Amino acid sequence: MVFQLRKPRRRRELTEMTDEDVGWLDTGVEIEGKMKVNSGLIRLNTHFKGEILCQGTILVNDQAEVDAEIHTKLISISGKVKGAIHASDRVEIKEHGVVLGDIYTPSLVIDPGGFFDGQCHMPIPGPEKQSATPVGSADDLI
Protein backbone atom coordinates (compact mmCIF):
# COMPACT_ATOMS: atom_id res chain seq x y z
CA MET A 1 0.00 0.00 0.00
CA VAL A 2 1.41 3.39 -0.92
CA PHE A 3 -0.60 5.80 1.25
CA GLN A 4 -2.55 5.06 4.39
CA LEU A 5 -5.06 7.76 5.23
CA ARG A 6 -7.09 6.81 8.28
CA LYS A 7 -7.82 7.69 11.88
CA PRO A 8 -5.42 6.28 14.47
CA ARG A 9 -6.26 3.01 16.20
CA ARG A 10 -6.97 2.97 19.91
CA ARG A 11 -3.84 0.98 20.73
CA ARG A 12 -0.78 2.81 19.49
CA GLU A 13 2.00 0.98 17.72
CA LEU A 14 5.29 2.42 16.48
CA THR A 15 4.23 1.96 12.86
CA GLU A 16 0.75 3.38 13.33
CA MET A 17 -0.18 6.78 11.99
CA THR A 18 -1.19 9.65 14.25
CA ASP A 19 -3.76 12.42 13.78
CA GLU A 20 -1.17 14.66 12.16
CA ASP A 21 0.11 12.01 9.73
CA VAL A 22 -0.91 12.71 6.15
CA GLY A 23 1.12 10.06 4.38
CA TRP A 24 3.19 6.97 4.89
CA LEU A 25 5.37 5.44 2.20
CA ASP A 26 6.50 2.00 3.34
CA THR A 27 9.18 -0.46 2.24
CA GLY A 28 8.87 -2.18 -1.11
CA VAL A 29 7.70 0.99 -2.85
CA GLU A 30 9.84 3.07 -5.21
CA ILE A 31 8.58 6.51 -6.21
CA GLU A 32 9.99 9.07 -8.62
CA GLY A 33 8.53 12.55 -9.09
CA LYS A 34 7.36 15.58 -7.13
CA MET A 35 5.58 15.28 -3.78
CA LYS A 36 3.64 18.18 -2.23
CA VAL A 37 2.39 18.05 1.36
CA ASN A 38 0.43 21.07 2.62
CA SER A 39 0.54 20.26 6.36
CA GLY A 40 1.10 17.49 8.85
CA LEU A 41 3.69 14.76 8.84
CA ILE A 42 4.96 12.44 6.12
CA ARG A 43 6.86 9.24 6.97
CA LEU A 44 9.22 7.84 4.35
CA ASN A 45 10.48 4.28 4.66
CA THR A 46 11.02 3.69 0.96
CA HIS A 47 13.03 4.76 -2.09
CA PHE A 48 12.08 8.23 -3.35
CA LYS A 49 13.70 10.24 -6.14
CA GLY A 50 12.69 13.74 -7.20
CA GLU A 51 11.50 16.75 -5.21
CA ILE A 52 9.63 17.06 -1.90
CA LEU A 53 7.75 20.21 -0.89
CA CYS A 54 6.33 19.86 2.63
CA GLN A 55 4.96 22.60 4.88
CA GLY A 56 5.05 20.23 7.86
CA THR A 57 7.43 17.53 9.06
CA ILE A 58 9.26 14.77 7.20
CA LEU A 59 10.50 11.62 8.93
CA VAL A 60 13.04 9.66 6.87
CA ASN A 61 13.03 6.25 8.54
CA ASP A 62 16.00 3.89 8.72
CA GLN A 63 15.25 1.87 5.56
CA ALA A 64 14.54 4.93 3.41
CA GLU A 65 16.79 6.13 0.59
CA VAL A 66 15.85 9.58 -0.67
CA ASP A 67 17.53 11.29 -3.63
CA ALA A 68 15.75 14.62 -3.77
CA GLU A 69 15.75 18.35 -3.27
CA ILE A 70 13.72 18.83 -0.10
CA HIS A 71 11.90 21.94 1.12
CA THR A 72 10.23 21.52 4.52
CA LYS A 73 9.73 22.99 7.95
CA LEU A 74 11.41 20.17 9.89
CA ILE A 75 13.10 16.94 8.82
CA SER A 76 14.34 14.07 10.97
CA ILE A 77 16.65 11.62 9.18
CA SER A 78 17.38 8.06 10.29
CA GLY A 79 17.89 6.74 6.74
CA LYS A 80 19.85 8.13 3.79
CA VAL A 81 19.22 11.45 2.03
CA LYS A 82 21.16 12.63 -1.02
CA GLY A 83 20.49 16.17 -2.23
CA ALA A 84 19.89 19.67 -0.91
CA ILE A 85 17.73 20.10 2.19
CA HIS A 86 16.01 23.44 2.89
CA ALA A 87 14.36 23.40 6.34
CA SER A 88 12.83 26.57 7.77
CA ASP A 89 12.89 25.23 11.35
CA ARG A 90 15.35 22.36 11.92
CA VAL A 91 17.26 19.42 10.44
CA GLU A 92 17.90 16.41 12.68
CA ILE A 93 20.32 13.65 11.65
CA LYS A 94 19.74 10.70 13.95
CA GLU A 95 22.09 7.81 14.80
CA HIS A 96 22.82 5.91 11.55
CA GLY A 97 21.26 8.76 9.52
CA VAL A 98 23.23 9.85 6.44
CA VAL A 99 23.02 13.16 4.56
CA LEU A 100 25.03 13.70 1.37
CA GLY A 101 24.37 17.25 0.22
CA ASP A 102 24.02 20.82 1.37
CA ILE A 103 21.73 21.86 4.22
CA TYR A 104 20.03 25.26 4.53
CA THR A 105 18.49 25.71 8.00
CA PRO A 106 18.68 27.86 11.13
CA SER A 107 19.17 24.75 13.32
CA LEU A 108 21.12 21.54 12.68
CA VAL A 109 21.28 18.64 15.16
CA ILE A 110 23.54 15.64 14.49
CA ASP A 111 23.27 12.77 16.96
CA PRO A 112 26.32 10.59 17.70
CA GLY A 113 26.60 8.08 14.86
CA GLY A 114 24.93 10.43 12.35
CA PHE A 115 26.85 11.32 9.16
CA PHE A 116 26.83 14.56 7.15
CA ASP A 117 28.92 15.29 4.06
CA GLY A 118 28.19 18.69 2.56
CA GLN A 119 27.95 22.35 3.52
CA CYS A 120 25.59 23.81 6.08
CA HIS A 121 24.23 27.29 5.37
CA MET A 122 22.66 29.05 8.36
CA PRO A 123 21.05 32.49 8.35
CA ILE A 124 22.48 35.17 10.60
CA PRO A 125 20.33 35.24 13.77
CA GLY A 126 18.62 38.34 15.04
CA PRO A 127 16.66 41.15 13.47
CA GLU A 128 19.72 43.05 12.26
CA LYS A 129 21.60 41.20 9.54
CA GLN A 130 25.04 42.49 8.62
CA SER A 131 25.24 44.23 5.29
CA ALA A 132 27.64 42.84 2.71
CA THR A 133 27.93 46.31 1.16
CA PRO A 134 30.48 48.53 2.94
CA VAL A 135 29.44 52.00 3.97
CA GLY A 136 31.46 54.61 2.07
CA SER A 137 34.28 53.90 -0.35
CA ALA A 138 37.98 53.10 -0.22
CA ASP A 139 38.75 56.83 -0.67
CA ASP A 140 37.02 57.52 2.66
CA LEU A 141 39.61 55.37 4.44
CA ILE A 142 42.61 57.41 3.22
CYANA upper distance limits for C-alpha pairs under 8 A (distance plus 0.5 A):
  1 MET  CA     25 LEU  CA      8.45
  1 MET  CA     26 ASP  CA      8.07
  2 VAL  CA     24 TRP  CA      7.56
  2 VAL  CA     25 LEU  CA      5.95
  2 VAL  CA     26 ASP  CA      7.28
  2 VAL  CA     29 VAL  CA      7.50
  3 PHE  CA     23 GLY  CA      6.06
  3 PHE  CA     24 TRP  CA      5.88
  3 PHE  CA     25 LEU  CA      6.55
  4 GLN  CA     23 GLY  CA      6.70
  4 GLN  CA     24 TRP  CA      6.57
  5 LEU  CA     22 VAL  CA      7.02
  5 LEU  CA     23 GLY  CA      7.15
  6 ARG  CA     17 MET  CA      8.34
  7 LYS  CA     17 MET  CA      8.20
  7 LYS  CA     18 THR  CA      7.81
  7 LYS  CA     19 ASP  CA      7.02
  8 PRO  CA     12 ARG  CA      8.16
  8 PRO  CA     16 GLU  CA      7.41
  8 PRO  CA     17 MET  CA      6.32
  8 PRO  CA     18 THR  CA      5.92
  8 PRO  CA     19 ASP  CA      6.90
  9 ARG  CA     16 GLU  CA      8.08
 12 ARG  CA     16 GLU  CA      6.86
 17 MET  CA     21 ASP  CA      6.21
 17 MET  CA     24 TRP  CA      8.36
 20 GLU  CA     40 GLY  CA      5.41
 20 GLU  CA     41 LEU  CA      6.39
 21 ASP  CA     40 GLY  CA      6.13
 21 ASP  CA     41 LEU  CA      5.11
 21 ASP  CA     42 ILE  CA      6.56
 21 ASP  CA     43 ARG  CA      8.30
 22 VAL  CA     37 VAL  CA      8.40
 22 VAL  CA     39 SER  CA      8.19
 22 VAL  CA     40 GLY  CA      6.34
 22 VAL  CA     41 LEU  CA      6.21
 22 VAL  CA     42 ILE  CA      6.38
 23 GLY  CA     41 LEU  CA      7.48
 23 GLY  CA     42 ILE  CA      5.34
 23 GLY  CA     43 ARG  CA      6.85
 24 TRP  CA     42 ILE  CA      6.38
 24 TRP  CA     43 ARG  CA      5.29
 24 TRP  CA     44 LEU  CA      6.62
 24 TRP  CA     45 ASN  CA      8.28
 25 LEU  CA     29 VAL  CA      7.62
 25 LEU  CA     43 ARG  CA      6.78
 25 LEU  CA     44 LEU  CA      5.52
 25 LEU  CA     45 ASN  CA      6.29
 25 LEU  CA     46 THR  CA      6.55
 26 ASP  CA     44 LEU  CA      7.02
 26 ASP  CA     45 ASN  CA      5.28
 26 ASP  CA     46 THR  CA      5.88
 27 THR  CA     45 ASN  CA      5.98
 27 THR  CA     46 THR  CA      5.21
 27 THR  CA     47 HIS  CA      8.29
 27 THR  CA     63 GLN  CA      7.80
 27 THR  CA     64 ALA  CA      8.19
 28 GLY  CA     46 THR  CA      7.08
 29 VAL  CA     46 THR  CA      6.23
 29 VAL  CA     47 HIS  CA      7.07
 30 GLU  CA     46 THR  CA      6.81
 30 GLU  CA     47 HIS  CA      5.26
 30 GLU  CA     48 PHE  CA      6.42
 31 ILE  CA     47 HIS  CA      6.81
 31 ILE  CA     48 PHE  CA      5.34
 31 ILE  CA     49 LYS  CA      6.84
 32 GLU  CA     48 PHE  CA      6.23
 32 GLU  CA     49 LYS  CA      5.12
 32 GLU  CA     50 GLY  CA      6.08
 33 GLY  CA     49 LYS  CA      6.89
 33 GLY  CA     50 GLY  CA      5.22
 33 GLY  CA     51 GLU  CA      6.95
 34 LYS  CA     50 GLY  CA      6.14
 34 LYS  CA     51 GLU  CA      5.21
 34 LYS  CA     52 ILE  CA      6.39
 34 LYS  CA     53 LEU  CA      8.28
 35 MET  CA     51 GLU  CA      6.76
 35 MET  CA     52 ILE  CA      5.30
 35 MET  CA     53 LEU  CA      6.61
 35 MET  CA     54 CYS  CA      8.41
 36 LYS  CA     52 ILE  CA      6.61
 36 LYS  CA     53 LEU  CA      5.27
 36 LYS  CA     54 CYS  CA      6.30
 37 VAL  CA     42 ILE  CA      8.30
 37 VAL  CA     53 LEU  CA      6.70
 37 VAL  CA     54 CYS  CA      5.02
 37 VAL  CA     55 GLN  CA      6.80
 37 VAL  CA     56 GLY  CA      7.86
 38 ASN  CA     54 CYS  CA      6.53
 38 ASN  CA     55 GLN  CA      5.79
 38 ASN  CA     56 GLY  CA      7.54
 39 SER  CA     54 CYS  CA      7.40
 39 SER  CA     55 GLN  CA      5.71
 39 SER  CA     56 GLY  CA      5.26
 39 SER  CA     57 THR  CA      8.39
 40 GLY  CA     55 GLN  CA      8.04
 40 GLY  CA     56 GLY  CA      5.41
 40 GLY  CA     57 THR  CA      6.84
 41 LEU  CA     56 GLY  CA      6.22
 41 LEU  CA     57 THR  CA      5.16
 41 LEU  CA     58 ILE  CA      6.30
 41 LEU  CA     59 LEU  CA      8.00
 42 ILE  CA     56 GLY  CA      8.49
 42 ILE  CA     57 THR  CA      6.88
 42 ILE  CA     58 ILE  CA      5.50
 42 ILE  CA     59 LEU  CA      6.76
 43 ARG  CA     58 ILE  CA      6.53
 43 ARG  CA     59 LEU  CA      5.27
 43 ARG  CA     60 VAL  CA      6.69
 43 ARG  CA     61 ASN  CA      7.53
 44 LEU  CA     58 ILE  CA      7.99
 44 LEU  CA     59 LEU  CA      6.57
 44 LEU  CA     60 VAL  CA      5.43
 44 LEU  CA     61 ASN  CA      6.38
 44 LEU  CA     64 ALA  CA      6.64
 45 ASN  CA     60 VAL  CA      6.85
 45 ASN  CA     61 ASN  CA      5.54
 45 ASN  CA     62 ASP  CA      7.37
 45 ASN  CA     63 GLN  CA      5.92
 45 ASN  CA     64 ALA  CA      4.80
 45 ASN  CA     65 GLU  CA      8.22
 46 THR  CA     63 GLN  CA      7.01
 46 THR  CA     64 ALA  CA      4.97
 46 THR  CA     65 GLU  CA      6.77
 46 THR  CA     66 VAL  CA      8.29
 47 HIS  CA     64 ALA  CA      6.21
 47 HIS  CA     65 GLU  CA      5.32
 47 HIS  CA     66 VAL  CA      6.27
 48 PHE  CA     64 ALA  CA      8.41
 48 PHE  CA     65 GLU  CA      6.99
 48 PHE  CA     66 VAL  CA      5.32
 48 PHE  CA     67 ASP  CA      6.76
 48 PHE  CA     68 ALA  CA      7.88
 49 LYS  CA     66 VAL  CA      6.42
 49 LYS  CA     67 ASP  CA      5.20
 49 LYS  CA     68 ALA  CA      5.88
 50 GLY  CA     67 ASP  CA      7.00
 50 GLY  CA     68 ALA  CA      5.17
 50 GLY  CA     69 GLU  CA      7.28
 51 GLU  CA     68 ALA  CA      5.47
 51 GLU  CA     69 GLU  CA      5.43
 51 GLU  CA     70 ILE  CA      6.44
 52 ILE  CA     68 ALA  CA      7.34
 52 ILE  CA     69 GLU  CA      6.90
 52 ILE  CA     70 ILE  CA      5.31
 52 ILE  CA     71 HIS  CA      6.68
 52 ILE  CA     72 THR  CA      8.34
 53 LEU  CA     70 ILE  CA      6.68
 53 LEU  CA     71 HIS  CA      5.43
 53 LEU  CA     72 THR  CA      6.60
 54 CYS  CA     58 ILE  CA      7.95
 54 CYS  CA     70 ILE  CA      8.44
 54 CYS  CA     71 HIS  CA      6.63
 54 CYS  CA     72 THR  CA      5.14
 54 CYS  CA     73 LYS  CA      7.55
 55 GLN  CA     71 HIS  CA      8.42
 55 GLN  CA     72 THR  CA      5.89
 55 GLN  CA     73 LYS  CA      6.18
 56 GLY  CA     72 THR  CA      6.80
 56 GLY  CA     73 LYS  CA      5.93
 56 GLY  CA     74 LEU  CA      7.18
 57 THR  CA     72 THR  CA      7.16
 57 THR  CA     73 LYS  CA      6.52
 57 THR  CA     74 LEU  CA      5.35
 57 THR  CA     75 ILE  CA      6.20
 57 THR  CA     76 SER  CA      8.46
 58 ILE  CA     72 THR  CA      7.83
 58 ILE  CA     74 LEU  CA      6.91
 58 ILE  CA     75 ILE  CA      5.20
 58 ILE  CA     76 SER  CA      6.87
 59 LEU  CA     75 ILE  CA      6.42
 59 LEU  CA     76 SER  CA      5.49
 59 LEU  CA     77 ILE  CA      6.65
 59 LEU  CA     78 SER  CA      8.36
 60 VAL  CA     64 ALA  CA      6.55
 60 VAL  CA     75 ILE  CA      8.03
 60 VAL  CA     76 SER  CA      6.65
 60 VAL  CA     77 ILE  CA      5.21
 60 VAL  CA     78 SER  CA      6.25
 60 VAL  CA     79 GLY  CA      6.16
 60 VAL  CA     80 LYS  CA      8.13
 61 ASN  CA     77 ILE  CA      7.01
 61 ASN  CA     78 SER  CA      5.52
 61 ASN  CA     79 GLY  CA      5.70
 62 ASP  CA     77 ILE  CA      8.27
 62 ASP  CA     78 SER  CA      5.16
 62 ASP  CA     79 GLY  CA      4.45
 62 ASP  CA     80 LYS  CA      8.06
 62 ASP  CA     96 HIS  CA      8.15
 62 ASP  CA     97 GLY  CA      7.71
 63 GLN  CA     79 GLY  CA      6.16
 63 GLN  CA     80 LYS  CA      8.47
 64 ALA  CA     79 GLY  CA      5.55
 64 ALA  CA     80 LYS  CA      6.70
 65 GLU  CA     79 GLY  CA      6.77
 65 GLU  CA     80 LYS  CA      5.36
 65 GLU  CA     81 VAL  CA      6.53
 65 GLU  CA     82 LYS  CA      8.50
 66 VAL  CA     80 LYS  CA      6.66
 66 VAL  CA     81 VAL  CA      5.20
 66 VAL  CA     82 LYS  CA      6.63
 67 ASP  CA     81 VAL  CA      6.40
 67 ASP  CA     82 LYS  CA      5.17
 67 ASP  CA     83 GLY  CA      6.38
 68 ALA  CA     81 VAL  CA      7.96
 68 ALA  CA     82 LYS  CA      6.89
 68 ALA  CA     83 GLY  CA      5.72
 68 ALA  CA     84 ALA  CA      7.64
 69 GLU  CA     83 GLY  CA      5.82
 69 GLU  CA     84 ALA  CA      5.45
 69 GLU  CA     85 ILE  CA      6.57
 69 GLU  CA     86 HIS  CA      8.49
 70 ILE  CA     83 GLY  CA      8.08
 70 ILE  CA     84 ALA  CA      6.78
 70 ILE  CA     85 ILE  CA      5.29
 70 ILE  CA     86 HIS  CA      6.45
 70 ILE  CA     87 ALA  CA      8.43
 71 HIS  CA     85 ILE  CA      6.70
 71 HIS  CA     86 HIS  CA      5.21
 71 HIS  CA     87 ALA  CA      6.46
 72 THR  CA     85 ILE  CA      8.48
 72 THR  CA     86 HIS  CA      6.80
 72 THR  CA     87 ALA  CA      5.39
 72 THR  CA     88 SER  CA      7.05
 73 LYS  CA     87 ALA  CA      5.43
 73 LYS  CA     88 SER  CA      5.25
 73 LYS  CA     89 ASP  CA      5.66
 73 LYS  CA     90 ARG  CA      7.41
 74 LEU  CA     87 ALA  CA      6.13
 74 LEU  CA     88 SER  CA      7.39
 74 LEU  CA     89 ASP  CA      5.97
 74 LEU  CA     90 ARG  CA      5.44
 74 LEU  CA     91 VAL  CA      6.42
 75 ILE  CA     87 ALA  CA      7.53
 75 ILE  CA     90 ARG  CA      7.14
 75 ILE  CA     91 VAL  CA      5.61
 75 ILE  CA     92 GLU  CA      6.68
 76 SER  CA     91 VAL  CA      6.62
 76 SER  CA     92 GLU  CA      5.09
 76 SER  CA     93 ILE  CA      6.53
 76 SER  CA     94 LYS  CA      7.53
 77 ILE  CA     81 VAL  CA      8.10
 77 ILE  CA     91 VAL  CA      8.42
 77 ILE  CA     92 GLU  CA      6.56
 77 ILE  CA     93 ILE  CA      5.37
 77 ILE  CA     94 LYS  CA      6.26
 77 ILE  CA     97 GLY  CA      5.93
 77 ILE  CA     98 VAL  CA      7.84
 78 SER  CA     93 ILE  CA      6.97
 78 SER  CA     94 LYS  CA      5.59
 78 SER  CA     95 GLU  CA      7.02
 78 SER  CA     96 HIS  CA      6.49
 78 SER  CA     97 GLY  CA      4.52
 78 SER  CA     98 VAL  CA      7.73
 79 GLY  CA     96 HIS  CA      7.44
 79 GLY  CA     97 GLY  CA      5.31
 79 GLY  CA     98 VAL  CA      6.69
 80 LYS  CA     97 GLY  CA      6.44
 80 LYS  CA     98 VAL  CA      5.13
 80 LYS  CA     99 VAL  CA      6.49
 80 LYS  CA    100 LEU  CA      8.48
 81 VAL  CA     98 VAL  CA      6.68
 81 VAL  CA     99 VAL  CA      5.38
 81 VAL  CA    100 LEU  CA      6.77
 81 VAL  CA    101 GLY  CA      8.47
 82 LYS  CA     99 VAL  CA      6.40
 82 LYS  CA    100 LEU  CA      5.17
 82 LYS  CA    101 GLY  CA      6.26
 83 GLY  CA     99 VAL  CA      8.35
 83 GLY  CA    100 LEU  CA      6.80
 83 GLY  CA    101 GLY  CA      5.21
 83 GLY  CA    102 ASP  CA      7.36
 84 ALA  CA    101 GLY  CA      5.72
 84 ALA  CA    102 ASP  CA      5.35
 84 ALA  CA    103 ILE  CA      6.37
 84 ALA  CA    104 TYR  CA      8.29
 85 ILE  CA    101 GLY  CA      7.99
 85 ILE  CA    102 ASP  CA      6.88
 85 ILE  CA    103 ILE  CA      5.31
 85 ILE  CA    104 TYR  CA      6.61
 86 HIS  CA    103 ILE  CA      6.58
 86 HIS  CA    104 TYR  CA      5.21
 86 HIS  CA    105 THR  CA      6.62
 87 ALA  CA     91 VAL  CA      6.90
 87 ALA  CA    103 ILE  CA      8.32
 87 ALA  CA    104 TYR  CA      6.73
 87 ALA  CA    105 THR  CA      5.51
 87 ALA  CA    106 PRO  CA      8.34
 88 SER  CA    105 THR  CA      6.23
 88 SER  CA    106 PRO  CA      7.37
 89 ASP  CA    105 THR  CA      7.05
 89 ASP  CA    106 PRO  CA      6.87
 89 ASP  CA    107 SER  CA      7.09
 90 ARG  CA    105 THR  CA      6.54
 90 ARG  CA    106 PRO  CA      6.97
 90 ARG  CA    107 SER  CA      5.21
 90 ARG  CA    108 LEU  CA      6.37
 90 ARG  CA    109 VAL  CA      8.21
 91 VAL  CA    105 THR  CA      7.36
 91 VAL  CA    107 SER  CA      6.86
 91 VAL  CA    108 LEU  CA      5.44
 91 VAL  CA    109 VAL  CA      6.75
 92 GLU  CA    108 LEU  CA      6.56
 92 GLU  CA    109 VAL  CA      5.25
 92 GLU  CA    110 ILE  CA      6.47
 92 GLU  CA    111 ASP  CA      8.27
 93 ILE  CA     97 GLY  CA      5.92
 93 ILE  CA     98 VAL  CA      7.58
 93 ILE  CA     99 VAL  CA      8.10
 93 ILE  CA    108 LEU  CA      8.49
 93 ILE  CA    109 VAL  CA      6.68
 93 ILE  CA    110 ILE  CA      5.23
 93 ILE  CA    111 ASP  CA      6.64
 93 ILE  CA    114 GLY  CA      6.17
 93 ILE  CA    115 PHE  CA      7.87
 93 ILE  CA    116 PHE  CA      8.46
 94 LYS  CA    110 ILE  CA      6.76
 94 LYS  CA    111 ASP  CA      5.58
 94 LYS  CA    112 PRO  CA      8.07
 94 LYS  CA    113 GLY  CA      7.90
 94 LYS  CA    114 GLY  CA      5.94
 95 GLU  CA    110 ILE  CA      8.47
 95 GLU  CA    111 ASP  CA      6.03
 95 GLU  CA    112 PRO  CA      6.34
 95 GLU  CA    113 GLY  CA      5.02
 95 GLU  CA    114 GLY  CA      5.08
 96 HIS  CA    113 GLY  CA      5.97
 96 HIS  CA    114 GLY  CA      5.55
 96 HIS  CA    115 PHE  CA      7.65
 97 GLY  CA    113 GLY  CA      8.08
 97 GLY  CA    114 GLY  CA      5.43
 97 GLY  CA    115 PHE  CA      6.66
 98 VAL  CA    114 GLY  CA      6.67
 98 VAL  CA    115 PHE  CA      5.26
 98 VAL  CA    116 PHE  CA      6.47
 99 VAL  CA    115 PHE  CA      6.76
 99 VAL  CA    116 PHE  CA      5.32
 99 VAL  CA    117 ASP  CA      6.79
 99 VAL  CA    118 GLY  CA      8.34
100 LEU  CA    116 PHE  CA      6.62
100 LEU  CA    117 ASP  CA      5.49
100 LEU  CA    118 GLY  CA      6.53
101 GLY  CA    116 PHE  CA      8.34
101 GLY  CA    117 ASP  CA      6.77
101 GLY  CA    118 GLY  CA      5.21
101 GLY  CA    119 GLN  CA      7.55
102 ASP  CA    117 ASP  CA      8.37
102 ASP  CA    118 GLY  CA      5.34
102 ASP  CA    119 GLN  CA      5.23
102 ASP  CA    120 CYS  CA      6.30
102 ASP  CA    121 HIS  CA      8.10
103 ILE  CA    118 GLY  CA      7.89
103 ILE  CA    119 GLN  CA      6.78
103 ILE  CA    120 CYS  CA      5.22
103 ILE  CA    121 HIS  CA      6.59
104 TYR  CA    120 CYS  CA      6.46
104 TYR  CA    121 HIS  CA      5.24
104 TYR  CA    122 MET  CA      6.50
105 THR  CA    120 CYS  CA      8.10
105 THR  CA    121 HIS  CA      7.01
105 THR  CA    122 MET  CA      5.85
105 THR  CA    123 PRO  CA      7.75
106 PRO  CA    122 MET  CA      5.49
106 PRO  CA    123 PRO  CA      6.39
107 SER  CA    122 MET  CA      7.94
110 ILE  CA    114 GLY  CA      6.31
110 ILE  CA    115 PHE  CA      8.12
124 ILE  CA    129 LYS  CA      6.68
124 ILE  CA    130 GLN  CA      8.50
125 PRO  CA    129 LYS  CA      7.92
136 GLY  CA    140 ASP  CA      6.81
137 SER  CA    141 LEU  CA      7.82
138 ALA  CA    142 ILE  CA      7.70
